Amino acid sequence: MAARMRPRTLEEVVGQDHLLAPGSPLRRLVEGDAPMSLILFGPPGTGKTTLALIVSTATNRRFAQLSALNAGVKDVREVIARAKAELGRTGRQTVLFIDEIHRFSKTQQDSLLSAVEARHVTLVAATTENPFFSIVSPLLSRSLLLTLQPLDEAAVALLVDRALADERGLGGAVTLAADAREHLLRLSGGDARRALTALEAAAGTVQAEGRTDIDLTTLEQAVDRAAVRYDRDGDQHYDVISAFIKSIRGSDVDAALHYLARMLEAGEDPRFIARRLVVHASEDVGLADPTALLAATAAAEAVQLIGLPEARINLAQATIHLALAPKSNAVIAAINAAQADVRDGLAGAVPPALRDSHYPGAAKLGAGARYVYPPGTPDGVVAQQYPPDELVGRNYYEPSGRGTERAISERLARLRAMIRGADDDTGARE
């Protein structure tokens, strides 16, 4: 059914408005018959193959298709040879669609260059991998890169409703219960093909049983995936993410992984989960394990780079890392204390030695006078005043003594004593 319901014109395409605006390169290619090669980059089920077919049919070009999973250089050369022959005989150009082009080797991709350069074929290539990493630069520079976004829930809902009513789909033969529809949209994960395939399977089940309504139980059985009680806009959303963070904070790695799995299975936005991990890495781990923030931000980047389902592994790794890390709230306590003093009016003048001394007349005002450059001294640390007078001796950062902060605590005490010219650290914050 996903193939039958494939949009036939740009007007039927759903969810890629940024590519379909009047005057956009894609619309000009389709409507103006301009010879232009495309790289379509986006997650599965977002319309890459559909756009390739529309380009070929709308421009009345010959269409040829290869899959990088099983095609080799020989196959590419044969298609190009036929395209050149067709062009010379009839003047009709060929659209060559290559799916999963990131699976082509450098040699295979290089074999396309001359044909693309000479416009013997209009290349339309699809990839789910970042093209700047997976496609050779010469081919990328000869093509227009279009990025497709995951379909939002409203777009998938429109396609599902269209499939229920359209003769190419189910033609009104079945209905979809509200809770089943919600579950179908959630498990689609922005993939229209997945949603339509699941709908077709459920429809086949009810029709075989002589029924016309697809209920939640039938849908669960058809897709072999239970509906998770989770409302992304309601209490479940906030309760589960709260339990997730509190489990990490409490160092219960197994509970944390349970709540992570629960959110992923329910279709939670992985970017939301990644953002919470990044915040937690500094809020509850901090410098007790300085690598925690690196792990969390790396997971967030992986979510952006590769998306689900693979990014679930990166999220799980970051979750395990943070759950097992020593905990410290010293970082958030430090910035909270510093901001509280500023709000209370403790924000005096910058000491003269620390003021900018690069503008004309700065010396006359005493700016930068008597400043000592620490890296130029034997110890790399000198006794001089850094905070305003009102805040001399004020301590904000208090290491926990856990993990890496144990060593930081000892070094911090020595640094404060050296900077303040004291024998010990007596400037505890009141």
Helices and strands as residue ranges (DSSP letters): G 10-12, H 17-20, H 25-32, E 38-41, H 48-58, E 62-67, H 73-90, E 94-99, G 101-103, H 106-110, H 113-117, E 121-127, H 131-134, H 137-141, E 144-147, H 153-165, E 175-176, H 178-188, H 192-208, E 213-214, H 216-223, H 235-249, H 253-265, H 270-280, I 281-285, G 286-288, H 291-306, H 311-324, H 330-343, G 352-354, G 363-365, G 374-376, G 389-391, H 405-420
